[in-house]
Amino acid sequence: MTRLEGCVTRLGIVRGNIFTGRRLRQSLVVAAGALSLFAGSATAADLPTRKGPPIAPVYVPPPFTWTGFYVGVNAGGAWANGNRNNNGLFPFVGAVPVGTFVPAVASRNGGNNSGFIGGVQAGYNYQFSPGQGFVLGVETDIDWADISRNKNNSVPFGAFTLPTVFPGTVFTASGLGAATRSNNNQYLGTVRLRAGYAWDRFLLFATGGLAYGGVNNNGNGFGAGLIATTAPGSIIPGTATIATVPTNTFIGGATTRSSSTKAGWTLGVGGEYAFTNNWTVKAEYLYANFGSNRNAPGLVLPGVASAFNNRSRSVDVNIVRVGVNYKFW
């Protein structure tokens, strides 16, 4: 090998080593870069994120519903309308006035009396769509009532005779001729349907159905009674005795008492509000009509029909009350 060939050979080896070194350095740079990227990704994964924990779902309560059974108490006031018609011959059938005084033959009067009412109720409602919708239900209640009516009806009349029954006797009032009567409602009850519309916890309703009540009646005759003046030779009223001298006989006014239960109908409106899921408060108005009460006066002469024997009195009551109910689910 010549010197020239040796130089060329050594130059090729050097160039090969340089080329190999360059490739090695490039590989090292690429590897270092990949390692750096991997390390950076791992470090970023360990860093805290800006996002918070997952948000819990918000609880939405179910819509309120009026469906369910309930019981409660109520209290309020009531007033009764007293309209009375007295029709009939006065004082008695077959009476003939003495002198020029003509007795009254009919009278009419009216008046209002009020009092306290309170009791209990129970019922059931069904709401067709919870939250807002129509409500249909039934309710029954029974209340103690303190509604009294006192009537003093002056019935002026003069002396009269009954010639076909008690000839020879003149009848006069021992005091002011008057019919007195008192009534008081012992209790009032209803069985009603309720229909209304609810806006969530507020309910407006109309109601109607059966009404019933207990009534006490106390009545007295005309004033303090009658004085019968019988002429000699005539039969003294109420006896089989013939008067030998002018005879005065006192005929007292009788007293009548009765107790009865009246049935009728009722209509009304009201509103109710649920201040919790179980407790509600309500206010309502009811009108109750029990028809007419017919009775006769308490003064009767033996063998003679009663005066005012066709007396009728309409019985109706207005009720305004509030109440509290507990609703079962």
ABEGO torsion letter per residue (X at the ends): XBAAAAAAAAAAAAAAAAAAAAAAAAAAAAAAAAAAAAAAAAAAAABBBABBBBBBBBBBBBBBBABEBBBBBBBEBBBBBBBBBBBEBOABBGBBBBEABBBBABBBBBBBBBBBBBBBBBBBBBBABBGBEBBBBBBBBBBBBBBBBBBBBBBBBBBBBBAAABBGBBBBBABBBBBBBBBBBABBBBBBBBBBBBBEABBBBBBBEBBBBBBBBBBBBBEAEBBBBBBBGBBBBGBABBBABBBBBBBBBBBBBBBBBBBBBBBBBBBBBBABAABBBBBBBBBBBAEBBBBBBABBBBGBBBBGABBBBBBBBBBBBBBBBBBBX
